[in-house]
Amino acid sequence: MEDQLNALGLVLNLTVLWNTVDLDRAVSELRAQDYPVRDEDAARLSAFVRRHVRLEGHYSFHLPDLEGGHRALRNPDAPEDD
């Protein structure tokens, strides 16, 4: 049971870290395109967004070959998928 809790904590920490990196990239890209991002709004962003995370199943922590980059950012004007 303790190992499962440790693994869950690791997944949570990795998710928050990845979301932080992704949010920073998105805000930087929006600002580079002169999209209006206010500092007070950016300060309220949360890296604990977890709607896209599924905690059931098996996880592999092997780093995939990302071919030198990140995935493309979503268009902020596109409709949201549910």
Helices and strands as residue ranges (DSSP letters): H 2-32, H 39-42
